[in-house]
Every structure is written in C-alpha cells, then in structure tokens.
Amino acid sequence: MSFPEPNDLPQDHANNEQVAQKEQILKQILTPEARMRLNNIKMVKPELSDLVEQYLIGMATQGKMPGQITDDQLKQILISTQQPKRDFKINRV
C-alpha cells in the first residue's frame, strides 16, 4: 500500500481550490438548467465541457456576461464550439 508523499499534498490542495473556485463561478453565471446540461456533457465529452467552461469563465472575468446564461444560450454556445462533422462518401467499383 502506498501513502501520499508530503510534497504531493500542497499541489493537490491547490488543485482542489481551483476546482472549487471554477464551480463557484459557474454557479453564478449559469442557470440551474444550463449547469445540469453542462454536467451531463461533462460525463460524455469532458474535453468539450472543459472548453466551454474555460470560454464562459473567460467571458465572465472580462465582464462580458450580460447576466446568467440560460439553457438555450448554452445550447447555442455548444453548437458554435463543436467541430462540423465531415461526411465521407465511399464509391465502390
């Protein structure tokens, strides 16, 4: 059984503080429905969720948020951040 090294504890504590601070900001700028949608997306596509969270926090810290983001506004943000899907057509000879 391994025990955590004493040097690992401050870094883990700082990481926990960053996560808590990020969650607090998201609670302020998202409606409950939008937060629930973002959490659902985090379970399926964590990279997309992280990208949207960084975007929202950046907008909030710059003061460019008009108010709370609703679920419909979050849907529009998600659509704009996703890469367009490519269609491939295979012709068999």
CYANA upper distance limits for C-alpha pairs under 8 A (distance plus 0.5 A):
  4 PRO  CA      8 ASP  CA      7.09
  4 PRO  CA      9 LEU  CA      7.93
  5 GLU  CA      9 LEU  CA      7.68
  7 ASN  CA     11 GLN  CA      8.14
  8 ASP  CA     12 ASP  CA      6.78
  9 LEU  CA     13 HIS  CA      6.63
 10 PRO  CA     14 ALA  CA      6.67
 11 GLN  CA     15 ASN  CA      6.69
 12 ASP  CA     16 ASN  CA      6.70
 13 HIS  CA     17 GLU  CA      6.79
 14 ALA  CA     18 GLN  CA      6.82
 15 ASN  CA     19 VAL  CA      6.81
 16 ASN  CA     20 ALA  CA      6.65
 17 GLU  CA     21 GLN  CA      6.55
 18 GLN  CA     22 LYS  CA      6.59
 19 VAL  CA     23 GLU  CA      6.65
 20 ALA  CA     24 GLN  CA      6.67
 21 GLN  CA     25 ILE  CA      6.84
 22 LYS  CA     26 LEU  CA      6.74
 22 LYS  CA     57 ILE  CA      8.17
 23 GLU  CA     27 LYS  CA      6.64
 24 GLN  CA     28 GLN  CA      6.98
 25 ILE  CA     29 ILE  CA      6.88
 25 ILE  CA     57 ILE  CA      7.47
 26 LEU  CA     30 LEU  CA      6.27
 26 LEU  CA     35 ARG  CA      8.01
 26 LEU  CA     53 GLU  CA      8.19
 26 LEU  CA     56 LEU  CA      8.36
 26 LEU  CA     57 ILE  CA      7.72
 27 LYS  CA     31 THR  CA      7.91
 27 LYS  CA     32 PRO  CA      8.32
 27 LYS  CA     35 ARG  CA      7.81
 28 GLN  CA     68 GLN  CA      7.67
 29 ILE  CA     60 ALA  CA      7.89
 29 ILE  CA     65 MET  CA      8.34
 29 ILE  CA     67 GLY  CA      7.37
 29 ILE  CA     68 GLN  CA      5.10
 29 ILE  CA     69 ILE  CA      6.48
 30 LEU  CA     34 ALA  CA      6.21
 30 LEU  CA     35 ARG  CA      6.31
 30 LEU  CA     68 GLN  CA      5.66
 30 LEU  CA     69 ILE  CA      5.28
 30 LEU  CA     70 THR  CA      6.93
 31 THR  CA     35 ARG  CA      6.70
 31 THR  CA     68 GLN  CA      6.60
 31 THR  CA     69 ILE  CA      6.58
 31 THR  CA     70 THR  CA      6.00
 31 THR  CA     71 ASP  CA      7.59
 32 PRO  CA     36 MET  CA      6.65
 33 GLU  CA     37 ARG  CA      6.78
 33 GLU  CA     70 THR  CA      7.74
 33 GLU  CA     71 ASP  CA      6.23
 34 ALA  CA     38 LEU  CA      6.68
 34 ALA  CA     69 ILE  CA      7.59
 34 ALA  CA     70 THR  CA      6.24
 34 ALA  CA     71 ASP  CA      4.77
 34 ALA  CA     72 ASP  CA      8.44
 34 ALA  CA     74 LEU  CA      6.84
 35 ARG  CA     39 ASN  CA      6.63
 36 MET  CA     40 ASN  CA      6.71
 37 ARG  CA     41 ILE  CA      6.74
 37 ARG  CA     71 ASP  CA      7.90
 38 LEU  CA     42 LYS  CA      6.63
 38 LEU  CA     49 SER  CA      6.95
 39 ASN  CA     43 MET  CA      7.12
 39 ASN  CA     49 SER  CA      8.35
 40 ASN  CA     44 VAL  CA      7.33
 41 ILE  CA     45 LYS  CA      6.07
 41 ILE  CA     46 PRO  CA      7.35
 41 ILE  CA     48 LEU  CA      8.10
 41 ILE  CA     49 SER  CA      6.57
 42 LYS  CA     46 PRO  CA      4.86
 42 LYS  CA     47 GLU  CA      8.18
 42 LYS  CA     48 LEU  CA      7.94
 42 LYS  CA     49 SER  CA      5.58
 42 LYS  CA     50 ASP  CA      8.16
 45 LYS  CA     49 SER  CA      6.88
 46 PRO  CA     50 ASP  CA      6.58
 47 GLU  CA     51 LEU  CA      6.73
 48 LEU  CA     52 VAL  CA      6.75
 48 LEU  CA     81 THR  CA      8.48
 48 LEU  CA     82 GLN  CA      8.16
 49 SER  CA     53 GLU  CA      6.54
 50 ASP  CA     54 GLN  CA      6.61
 51 LEU  CA     55 TYR  CA      6.75
 52 VAL  CA     56 LEU  CA      6.61
 52 VAL  CA     77 ILE  CA      8.10
 52 VAL  CA     78 LEU  CA      7.64
 52 VAL  CA     81 THR  CA      8.06
 53 GLU  CA     57 ILE  CA      6.55
 54 GLN  CA     58 GLY  CA      6.45
 55 TYR  CA     59 MET  CA      6.71
 56 LEU  CA     60 ALA  CA      6.63
 57 ILE  CA     61 THR  CA      6.57
 58 GLY  CA     62 GLN  CA      6.73
 59 MET  CA     63 GLY  CA      6.79
 59 MET  CA     64 LYS  CA      5.74
 59 MET  CA     65 MET  CA      6.59
 60 ALA  CA     64 LYS  CA      6.42
 60 ALA  CA     65 MET  CA      5.89
 69 ILE  CA     73 GLN  CA      6.45
 69 ILE  CA     74 LEU  CA      6.95
 70 THR  CA     74 LEU  CA      6.69
 71 ASP  CA     75 LYS  CA      6.72
 72 ASP  CA     76 GLN  CA      6.99
 73 GLN  CA     77 ILE  CA      6.86
 74 LEU  CA     78 LEU  CA      6.62
 75 LYS  CA     79 ILE  CA      6.67
 76 GLN  CA     80 SER  CA      6.71
 77 ILE  CA     81 THR  CA      6.75
 78 LEU  CA     82 GLN  CA      6.76
